[in-house]
Amino acid sequence: MASLRDSELRRPPAGAGVLRESVTETIRRAMFEELAESGYARMSMEAVTRRAGVGKAALYRRWPSKEAMVLELVSEAAAAHIPTTTDSGSLHGDVERFLHETLRALRHPLVGRIIPDLLAESARSASLHDALHHAVLGPRRAAVATLLDRATVRGELPPDIDTGLATDLFGAPLYFRMLAAGGPTDAAYVRRLTHAVVAAVAASR
């Protein structure tokens, strides 16, 4: 009998005690669609439940608030699209690959509507600002720092560059082009931008 009770204690919970991944994925998709359509300020937990076709309890078992839900799901999505830091053999190659991977992420149909809205909201919310910086910007800046360190070891960059400025130069022009100014982002543009970023990074003292 003791062994039976032990096995029952080890048995995973069933029914309402399990946060089914299929439901979580449905909510995740609904949240991003609602965020892109309504914006963070107007989006509500109730609107997400209606779009997902689930009850409120399904959301509140997972997240205590709208902010918690948005930050967790946006952080997960951002973590899945951090540019790789595999050594291409040159700073030029590393920059070009970084730009292509960033461009691929920014071309997602929802991203261009979500990022500007969250950045605007983060200017009014310290907790949102800090969380976005930690989950979205932080890992990308860390990836760039890895590429810069490697280029310095190769002798492609002087050791006294302004690392913070050089890191800004990696992504800022492409973000501005995609999310604000507009304009072509074809292969020719990425090639030109790569040359410009490499030159600017080398001069960032």
N, C-alpha and C positions, 0 to 999 in steps of 0.2 A: 504493500500500500504506500510505503514511504517513497518508493521509486516512482510510482504513479503520480503522487502529489508533486514530486520534484519536476517531472516532465510537464505537468500542467502549469507549474510556475514558470517554466522556461518557454512555454508556448507563446508565440507572438499574439498580441491582442487582435481581435476580430471586429468586424462591423464598424461602428462609429469611431472606435479607437484607432483605426488605421487611416492615415492621411494618404489616400490613394494618389499615386503619381499621375494617373490619367486625369483626375479631377484637378490636380495642381497645374497640369499642363493646360487644361481648358481655361482655368482662371488666368494663368500667365498670358495666354494669347489674348484673352478678353481685356486684361489690364493694359497691355501695350496698345491695342486698338482704341480703347477708350481714352488713354492718355494722349495718343496722337490726334484723336478727334476733338476732345474737349479741353485738353490742357490740364496741367496739374491742379491749378486752383479750383477749377469747376468740376473736376472728376470726383466722384464719391464712391464709397464702398458699395452702396446700393446700385449704382449704375453698372459697376463691374459684375455684381451678382446677376443683374438682369441680362447683361450681354453674354455671360458665361452659362446662364441657365441653371444656376445653383442657388442654394439657400444662403442666407447671411452667415449661418453657423459655419459653413464650409470655409468662408474667408476668415472669420474670427478665430477659428481653431488654429489657423496658420499664422495670422498676423493680428496684432492688437489695434492697428491703426492704418490709415491710408499711407502715411509716410513710411511706416515700417514695411508695408507691402511693396511700395514703389522702390524703395532703396534696396531691398533684398533682390527683387527681380531684375532691376536695372544693373545691379552689381554682378549678378550671375551672368547676364548677357554680356556685360563688358568684359568679364574675366574670360569668357569663351572666345573673345576676339582681340586679345592682346597680341600685338605684332611679335613675330618670332625673333629670337636673338641668335639663331644659328649663324655661324661665321661664313660669310660669302667669300671672304678672302680680301676684301677691300672696303674702305669706307664708302666709296661710290656705290658698290653693290649692296651694302647694308642699307644705305639711305634709299636707294631705288626700291628695294624690297619693302622697306618700312612704309614708303609712300603708297605702293601698290596695295598692301594689305590694309592700310588705313582707308584708302579710297574704296576698296571693296566693302568695308564695313559701313562707310558713310553712304554708299549707294543703296542700302536697304531702304525700301519705300517708307518705312515708319521712322527711321533714324533722323532724317532731315527735319521732321516735324517735332520729334520728341526732345532732341538735344537743345535746340535754342530755347524751348519753353522751360526745361529744367534749369538751364543756366540762368534764365531770367528770374525764376522763382528762388534760386539759391542766393541771389543778391538780397532777398528779403527774409531768408531763413538761415540762421547760422548753422543749425543742425543739418539741414539739407546741404548746405555748402560744404561743411566738413565731411559729411558722408560721401558726397560725390567726389571730392578731392581724394579721399582715402581709397575709394573703391574703383573709380574710373580713371582719374588723372594720375594718381600715384603709381600704379603698376606700369602705365605707359611711359612715364618719366623714368622709372627704374629701368625699363627695357632700353630706352635711349641712352641712359648713363652707361649701361653695359657696352653698347656699340661704341660710344665715345672712348671709354677706357681701352677697348681693344684697338681702336684706331691710334690712340696715343702710344700704346705698346709697339705697334707696327712702325711708328715713326711718321704716320700720316698727319698727325696733329701735334702742335706744340704742347708741352705739358702745362702751360700757363693759360689755357683758354678759360673763358668764363663759362663754366659748365651749365649754369642755370640759363644763361642766354642761348648757348648752343642747343640746349634741350628744347627751348621754346621754338627755335628755328625749324626743328624737325617737322612738327605737325601744324603749327599756326598758319602758314600760308595755305595749306590744303583745306583746313577747316574753314578759313575765311572764304576761300573760293567756293567751296561746296555749300556752306550754310548761310553765306551773306551776299557776296558779290555775284556769284554765278559765273557761268562761262564754261568753255570746253574743258574737259578733264580726260582727254584721250591720251594715247601712248606718247604722242609727241610732247604734250604738255608735261607729262610726268618726267620725260627725259630732260626737258629744259629746267623743270623745277629741281630735279636731282642735282644737276650741275650748279644751280644757284645755291641750293642748300649746302652742298659740300664747300663751295667757296666761302659762303657766309660763316659757316661753322669754323673754318680754318682762321677766319679773321676776327672771331669773337673773343678778343682779349680785353 
